[in-house]
């Protein structure tokens, strides 16, 4: 367990009582929620980066792409 850290959060007493009453295992719930949030944020960050990179690329007309493909096939 040396590669783990503790994370604390304050919740209402009512919520904590419900968690206890329903026998919810907080550790697994928190880990799952954090993993999902990290995944969503990482994807969003990658999408933003890809969008910025695409904006920097020159726009190539469709006809030009077809022309380049034909020329390549003829070689």
Backbone as XML, in Angstrom:
<?xml version="1.0"?>
<chain id="A" units="angstrom">
  <residue number="1" name="UNK">
    <atom name="N" x="0.819" y="-1.200" z="0.000"/>
    <atom name="CA" x="0.000" y="0.000" z="0.000"/>
    <atom name="C" x="0.858" y="1.258" z="0.000"/>
  </residue>
  <residue number="2" name="UNK">
    <atom name="N" x="2.124" y="1.137" z="-0.255"/>
    <atom name="CA" x="3.025" y="2.272" z="-0.213"/>
    <atom name="C" x="2.776" y="3.313" z="-1.288"/>
  </residue>
  <residue number="3" name="UNK">
    <atom name="N" x="2.102" y="2.957" z="-2.383"/>
    <atom name="CA" x="1.853" y="3.889" z="-3.475"/>
    <atom name="C" x="0.489" y="4.561" z="-3.393"/>
  </residue>
  <residue number="4" name="UNK">
    <atom name="N" x="-0.112" y="4.567" z="-2.260"/>
    <atom name="CA" x="-1.433" y="5.153" z="-2.090"/>
    <atom name="C" x="-1.359" y="6.363" z="-1.170"/>
  </residue>
  <residue number="5" name="UNK">
    <atom name="N" x="-2.289" y="7.286" z="-1.359"/>
    <atom name="CA" x="-2.408" y="8.451" z="-0.482"/>
    <atom name="C" x="-3.842" y="8.515" z="0.014"/>
  </residue>
  <residue number="6" name="UNK">
    <atom name="N" x="-4.036" y="9.174" z="1.131"/>
    <atom name="CA" x="-5.384" y="9.343" z="1.683"/>
    <atom name="C" x="-5.961" y="10.655" z="1.172"/>
  </residue>
  <residue number="7" name="UNK">
    <atom name="N" x="-7.240" y="10.631" z="0.859"/>
    <atom name="CA" x="-7.959" y="11.820" z="0.416"/>
    <atom name="C" x="-9.148" y="11.997" z="1.344"/>
  </residue>
  <residue number="8" name="UNK">
    <atom name="N" x="-9.353" y="13.217" z="1.801"/>
    <atom name="CA" x="-10.461" y="13.488" z="2.722"/>
    <atom name="C" x="-11.455" y="14.439" z="2.071"/>
  </residue>
  <residue number="9" name="UNK">
    <atom name="N" x="-12.710" y="14.273" z="2.419"/>
    <atom name="CA" x="-13.760" y="15.167" z="1.939"/>
    <atom name="C" x="-14.810" y="15.303" z="3.029"/>
  </residue>
  <residue number="10" name="UNK">
    <atom name="N" x="-15.364" y="16.490" z="3.133"/>
    <atom name="CA" x="-16.433" y="16.699" z="4.111"/>
    <atom name="C" x="-17.777" y="16.485" z="3.432"/>
  </residue>
  <residue number="11" name="UNK">
    <atom name="N" x="-18.626" y="15.740" z="4.110"/>
    <atom name="CA" x="-19.991" y="15.512" z="3.639"/>
    <atom name="C" x="-20.934" y="15.770" z="4.809"/>
  </residue>
  <residue number="12" name="UNK">
    <atom name="N" x="-22.180" y="15.978" z="4.477"/>
    <atom name="CA" x="-23.147" y="16.236" z="5.548"/>
    <atom name="C" x="-23.299" y="14.996" z="6.428"/>
  </residue>
  <residue number="13" name="UNK">
    <atom name="N" x="-23.646" y="15.231" z="7.662"/>
    <atom name="CA" x="-23.850" y="14.121" z="8.599"/>
    <atom name="C" x="-24.971" y="13.208" z="8.084"/>
  </residue>
  <residue number="14" name="UNK">
    <atom name="N" x="-26.002" y="13.810" z="7.492"/>
    <atom name="CA" x="-27.119" y="13.027" z="6.971"/>
    <atom name="C" x="-26.628" y="12.058" z="5.887"/>
  </residue>
  <residue number="15" name="UNK">
    <atom name="N" x="-25.788" y="12.563" z="4.986"/>
    <atom name="CA" x="-25.255" y="11.708" z="3.928"/>
    <atom name="C" x="-24.394" y="10.593" z="4.515"/>
  </residue>
  <residue number="16" name="UNK">
    <atom name="N" x="-23.551" y="10.925" z="5.459"/>
    <atom name="CA" x="-22.691" y="9.927" z="6.102"/>
    <atom name="C" x="-23.534" y="8.853" z="6.790"/>
  </residue>
  <residue number="17" name="UNK">
    <atom name="N" x="-24.608" y="9.268" z="7.461"/>
    <atom name="CA" x="-25.490" y="8.299" z="8.118"/>
    <atom name="C" x="-26.142" y="7.362" z="7.100"/>
  </residue>
  <residue number="18" name="UNK">
    <atom name="N" x="-26.551" y="7.923" z="5.959"/>
    <atom name="CA" x="-27.148" y="7.092" z="4.909"/>
    <atom name="C" x="-26.126" y="6.107" z="4.342"/>
  </residue>
  <residue number="19" name="UNK">
    <atom name="N" x="-24.904" y="6.571" z="4.150"/>
    <atom name="CA" x="-23.832" y="5.694" z="3.663"/>
    <atom name="C" x="-23.642" y="4.528" z="4.626"/>
  </residue>
  <residue number="20" name="UNK">
    <atom name="N" x="-23.598" y="4.835" z="5.912"/>
    <atom name="CA" x="-23.435" y="3.785" z="6.920"/>
    <atom name="C" x="-24.640" y="2.846" z="6.940"/>
  </residue>
  <residue number="21" name="UNK">
    <atom name="N" x="-25.827" y="3.428" z="6.885"/>
    <atom name="CA" x="-27.056" y="2.637" z="6.936"/>
    <atom name="C" x="-27.159" y="1.696" z="5.737"/>
  </residue>
  <residue number="22" name="UNK">
    <atom name="N" x="-26.755" y="2.185" z="4.575"/>
    <atom name="CA" x="-26.841" y="1.390" z="3.350"/>
    <atom name="C" x="-25.612" y="0.516" z="3.118"/>
  </residue>
  <residue number="23" name="UNK">
    <atom name="N" x="-24.681" y="0.584" z="4.051"/>
    <atom name="CA" x="-23.454" y="-0.215" z="3.993"/>
    <atom name="C" x="-22.703" y="-0.029" z="2.674"/>
  </residue>
  <residue number="24" name="UNK">
    <atom name="N" x="-22.568" y="1.228" z="2.281"/>
    <atom name="CA" x="-21.842" y="1.565" z="1.055"/>
    <atom name="C" x="-20.352" y="1.592" z="1.364"/>
  </residue>
  <residue number="25" name="UNK">
    <atom name="N" x="-19.581" y="0.934" z="0.531"/>
    <atom name="CA" x="-18.127" y="0.921" z="0.697"/>
    <atom name="C" x="-17.564" y="2.158" z="-0.001"/>
  </residue>
  <residue number="26" name="UNK">
    <atom name="N" x="-17.260" y="3.164" z="0.797"/>
    <atom name="CA" x="-16.830" y="4.443" z="0.244"/>
    <atom name="C" x="-15.565" y="4.349" z="-0.589"/>
  </residue>
  <residue number="27" name="UNK">
    <atom name="N" x="-14.627" y="3.550" z="-0.165"/>
    <atom name="CA" x="-13.356" y="3.459" z="-0.884"/>
    <atom name="C" x="-13.543" y="3.120" z="-2.349"/>
  </residue>
  <residue number="28" name="UNK">
    <atom name="N" x="-14.308" y="2.081" z="-2.620"/>
    <atom name="CA" x="-14.501" y="1.660" z="-4.012"/>
    <atom name="C" x="-15.322" y="2.678" z="-4.795"/>
  </residue>
  <residue number="29" name="UNK">
    <atom name="N" x="-16.310" y="3.294" z="-4.141"/>
    <atom name="CA" x="-17.132" y="4.308" z="-4.810"/>
    <atom name="C" x="-16.278" y="5.516" z="-5.179"/>
  </residue>
  <residue number="30" name="UNK">
    <atom name="N" x="-15.456" y="5.964" z="-4.250"/>
    <atom name="CA" x="-14.611" y="7.134" z="-4.492"/>
    <atom name="C" x="-13.583" y="6.833" z="-5.572"/>
  </residue>
  <residue number="31" name="UNK">
    <atom name="N" x="-12.935" y="5.676" z="-5.499"/>
    <atom name="CA" x="-11.939" y="5.319" z="-6.515"/>
    <atom name="C" x="-12.564" y="5.288" z="-7.901"/>
  </residue>
  <residue number="32" name="UNK">
    <atom name="N" x="-13.732" y="4.663" z="-8.015"/>
    <atom name="CA" x="-14.409" y="4.559" z="-9.309"/>
    <atom name="C" x="-14.776" y="5.945" z="-9.837"/>
  </residue>
  <residue number="33" name="UNK">
    <atom name="N" x="-15.327" y="6.793" z="-8.981"/>
    <atom name="CA" x="-15.726" y="8.142" z="-9.396"/>
    <atom name="C" x="-14.518" y="8.975" z="-9.812"/>
  </residue>
  <residue number="34" name="UNK">
    <atom name="N" x="-13.436" y="8.875" z="-9.061"/>
    <atom name="CA" x="-12.229" y="9.637" z="-9.400"/>
    <atom name="C" x="-11.621" y="9.160" z="-10.713"/>
  </residue>
  <residue number="35" name="UNK">
    <atom name="N" x="-11.571" y="7.856" z="-10.917"/>
    <atom name="CA" x="-11.039" y="7.322" z="-12.178"/>
    <atom name="C" x="-11.860" y="7.820" z="-13.359"/>
  </residue>
  <residue number="36" name="UNK">
    <atom name="N" x="-13.172" y="7.795" z="-13.221"/>
    <atom name="CA" x="-14.049" y="8.243" z="-14.305"/>
    <atom name="C" x="-13.865" y="9.734" z="-14.578"/>
  </residue>
  <residue number="37" name="UNK">
    <atom name="N" x="-13.772" y="10.538" z="-13.542"/>
    <atom name="CA" x="-13.587" y="11.984" z="-13.715"/>
    <atom name="C" x="-12.238" y="12.284" z="-14.361"/>
  </residue>
  <residue number="38" name="UNK">
    <atom name="N" x="-11.203" y="11.585" z="-13.934"/>
    <atom name="CA" x="-9.875" y="11.763" z="-14.540"/>
    <atom name="C" x="-9.928" y="11.386" z="-16.015"/>
  </residue>
  <residue number="39" name="UNK">
    <atom name="N" x="-10.599" y="10.297" z="-16.338"/>
    <atom name="CA" x="-10.728" y="9.861" z="-17.736"/>
    <atom name="C" x="-11.444" y="10.912" z="-18.572"/>
  </residue>
  <residue number="40" name="UNK">
    <atom name="N" x="-12.559" y="11.443" z="-18.050"/>
    <atom name="CA" x="-13.320" y="12.471" z="-18.779"/>
    <atom name="C" x="-12.483" y="13.717" z="-19.014"/>
  </residue>
  <residue number="41" name="UNK">
    <atom name="N" x="-11.790" y="14.164" z="-17.963"/>
    <atom name="CA" x="-10.970" y="15.376" z="-18.084"/>
    <atom name="C" x="-9.815" y="15.162" z="-19.058"/>
  </residue>
  <residue number="42" name="UNK">
    <atom name="N" x="-9.187" y="13.991" z="-19.017"/>
    <atom name="CA" x="-8.073" y="13.700" z="-19.920"/>
    <atom name="C" x="-8.547" y="13.697" z="-21.371"/>
  </residue>
  <residue number="43" name="UNK">
    <atom name="N" x="-9.706" y="13.097" z="-21.618"/>
    <atom name="CA" x="-10.265" y="13.080" z="-22.971"/>
    <atom name="C" x="-10.575" y="14.492" z="-23.429"/>
  </residue>
  <residue number="44" name="UNK">
    <atom name="N" x="-11.186" y="15.290" z="-22.565"/>
    <atom name="CA" x="-11.514" y="16.672" z="-22.915"/>
    <atom name="C" x="-10.248" y="17.457" z="-23.255"/>
  </residue>
  <residue number="45" name="UNK">
    <atom name="N" x="-9.209" y="17.261" z="-22.456"/>
    <atom name="CA" x="-7.944" y="17.958" z="-22.691"/>
    <atom name="C" x="-7.331" y="17.533" z="-24.029"/>
  </residue>
  <residue number="46" name="UNK">
    <atom name="N" x="-7.366" y="16.241" z="-24.334"/>
    <atom name="CA" x="-6.852" y="15.753" z="-25.614"/>
    <atom name="C" x="-7.662" y="16.290" z="-26.785"/>
  </residue>
  <residue number="47" name="UNK">
    <atom name="N" x="-8.985" y="16.369" z="-26.620"/>
    <atom name="CA" x="-9.831" y="16.914" z="-27.682"/>
    <atom name="C" x="-9.495" y="18.375" z="-27.946"/>
  </residue>
  <residue number="48" name="UNK">
    <atom name="N" x="-9.297" y="19.144" z="-26.884"/>
    <atom name="CA" x="-8.942" y="20.552" z="-27.044"/>
    <atom name="C" x="-7.592" y="20.695" z="-27.739"/>
  </residue>
  <residue number="49" name="UNK">
    <atom name="N" x="-6.650" y="19.857" z="-27.358"/>
    <atom name="CA" x="-5.323" y="19.904" z="-27.979"/>
    <atom name="C" x="-5.408" y="19.530" z="-29.463"/>
  </residue>
  <residue number="50" name="UNK">
    <atom name="N" x="-6.185" y="18.493" z="-29.781"/>
    <atom name="CA" x="-6.353" y="18.073" z="-31.173"/>
    <atom name="C" x="-7.011" y="19.181" z="-31.989"/>
  </residue>
  <residue number="51" name="UNK">
    <atom name="N" x="-7.995" y="19.856" z="-31.398"/>
    <atom name="CA" x="-8.677" y="20.948" z="-32.094"/>
    <atom name="C" x="-7.694" y="22.071" z="-32.417"/>
  </residue>
  <residue number="52" name="UNK">
    <atom name="N" x="-6.831" y="22.418" z="-31.459"/>
    <atom name="CA" x="-5.835" y="23.465" z="-31.689"/>
    <atom name="C" x="-4.853" y="23.054" z="-32.780"/>
  </residue>
  <residue number="53" name="UNK">
    <atom name="N" x="-4.455" y="21.787" z="-32.780"/>
    <atom name="CA" x="-3.539" y="21.307" z="-33.815"/>
    <atom name="C" x="-4.200" y="21.326" z="-35.186"/>
  </residue>
  <residue number="54" name="UNK">
    <atom name="N" x="-5.468" y="20.931" z="-35.253"/>
    <atom name="CA" x="-6.187" y="20.944" z="-36.531"/>
    <atom name="C" x="-6.331" y="22.358" z="-37.081"/>
  </residue>
  <residue number="55" name="UNK">
    <atom name="N" x="-6.502" y="23.329" z="-36.191"/>
    <atom name="CA" x="-6.635" y="24.717" z="-36.627"/>
    <atom name="C" x="-5.346" y="25.216" z="-37.269"/>
  </residue>
  <residue number="56" name="UNK">
    <atom name="N" x="-4.220" y="24.644" z="-36.883"/>
    <atom name="CA" x="-2.934" y="25.074" z="-37.421"/>
    <atom name="C" x="-2.624" y="24.434" z="-38.771"/>
  </residue>
  <residue number="57" name="UNK">
    <atom name="N" x="-3.307" y="23.335" z="-39.095"/>
    <atom name="CA" x="-3.067" y="22.667" z="-40.367"/>
    <atom name="C" x="-3.728" y="23.441" z="-41.501"/>
  </residue>
  <residue number="58" name="UNK">
    <atom name="N" x="-3.063" y="23.493" z="-42.659"/>
    <atom name="CA" x="-3.690" y="24.182" z="-43.791"/>
    <atom name="C" x="-4.880" y="23.373" z="-44.301"/>
  </residue>
  <residue number="59" name="UNK">
    <atom name="N" x="-5.884" y="24.070" z="-44.783"/>
    <atom name="CA" x="-7.061" y="23.392" z="-45.314"/>
    <atom name="C" x="-6.760" y="22.961" z="-46.739"/>
  </residue>
  <residue number="60" name="UNK">
    <atom name="N" x="-6.991" y="21.694" z="-47.034"/>
    <atom name="CA" x="-6.730" y="21.155" z="-48.363"/>
    <atom name="C" x="-8.076" y="20.858" z="-49.016"/>
  </residue>
  <residue number="61" name="UNK">
    <atom name="N" x="-8.322" y="21.439" z="-50.197"/>
    <atom name="CA" x="-9.596" y="21.183" z="-50.885"/>
    <atom name="C" x="-9.737" y="19.700" z="-51.236"/>
  </residue>
  <residue number="62" name="UNK">
    <atom name="N" x="-10.986" y="19.209" z="-51.265"/>
    <atom name="CA" x="-11.248" y="17.803" z="-51.571"/>
    <atom name="C" x="-10.666" y="17.399" z="-52.922"/>
  </residue>
  <residue number="63" name="UNK">
    <atom name="N" x="-10.794" y="18.250" z="-53.908"/>
    <atom name="CA" x="-10.266" y="17.951" z="-55.244"/>
    <atom name="C" x="-8.767" y="17.734" z="-55.227"/>
  </residue>
  <residue number="64" name="UNK">
    <atom name="N" x="-8.072" y="18.473" z="-54.408"/>
    <atom name="CA" x="-6.616" y="18.338" z="-54.301"/>
    <atom name="C" x="-6.244" y="16.980" z="-53.715"/>
  </residue>
  <residue number="65" name="UNK">
    <atom name="N" x="-6.996" y="16.526" z="-52.753"/>
    <atom name="CA" x="-6.736" y="15.218" z="-52.139"/>
    <atom name="C" x="-6.915" y="14.114" z="-53.178"/>
  </residue>
  <residue number="66" name="UNK">
    <atom name="N" x="-8.001" y="14.176" z="-53.950"/>
    <atom name="CA" x="-8.248" y="13.174" z="-54.992"/>
    <atom name="C" x="-7.131" y="13.201" z="-56.029"/>
  </residue>
  <residue number="67" name="UNK">
    <atom name="N" x="-6.683" y="14.380" z="-56.399"/>
    <atom name="CA" x="-5.601" y="14.530" z="-57.377"/>
    <atom name="C" x="-4.323" y="13.868" z="-56.861"/>
  </residue>
  <residue number="68" name="UNK">
    <atom name="N" x="-3.987" y="14.113" z="-55.594"/>
    <atom name="CA" x="-2.784" y="13.528" z="-55.012"/>
    <atom name="C" x="-2.873" y="12.002" z="-54.952"/>
  </residue>
  <residue number="69" name="UNK">
    <atom name="N" x="-4.042" y="11.477" z="-54.658"/>
    <atom name="CA" x="-4.233" y="10.021" z="-54.610"/>
    <atom name="C" x="-4.053" y="9.422" z="-55.995"/>
  </residue>
  <residue number="70" name="UNK">
    <atom name="N" x="-4.650" y="10.064" z="-57.024"/>
    <atom name="CA" x="-4.508" y="9.571" z="-58.396"/>
    <atom name="C" x="-3.046" y="9.569" z="-58.825"/>
  </residue>
  <residue number="71" name="UNK">
    <atom name="N" x="-2.354" y="10.671" z="-58.532"/>
    <atom name="CA" x="-0.938" y="10.765" z="-58.904"/>
    <atom name="C" x="-0.126" y="9.670" z="-58.219"/>
  </residue>
  <residue number="72" name="UNK">
    <atom name="N" x="-0.440" y="9.395" z="-56.976"/>
    <atom name="CA" x="0.293" y="8.370" z="-56.241"/>
    <atom name="C" x="0.023" y="6.986" z="-56.822"/>
  </residue>
  <residue number="73" name="UNK">
    <atom name="N" x="-1.195" y="6.727" z="-57.242"/>
    <atom name="CA" x="-1.546" y="5.423" z="-57.822"/>
    <atom name="C" x="-0.853" y="5.206" z="-59.164"/>
  </residue>
  <residue number="74" name="UNK">
    <atom name="N" x="-0.654" y="6.288" z="-59.894"/>
    <atom name="CA" x="-0.035" y="6.180" z="-61.217"/>
    <atom name="C" x="1.457" y="5.871" z="-61.121"/>
  </residue>
  <residue number="75" name="UNK">
    <atom name="N" x="2.043" y="6.071" z="-59.982"/>
    <atom name="CA" x="3.489" y="5.807" z="-59.834"/>
    <atom name="C" x="3.780" y="4.359" z="-59.762"/>
  </residue>
</chain>
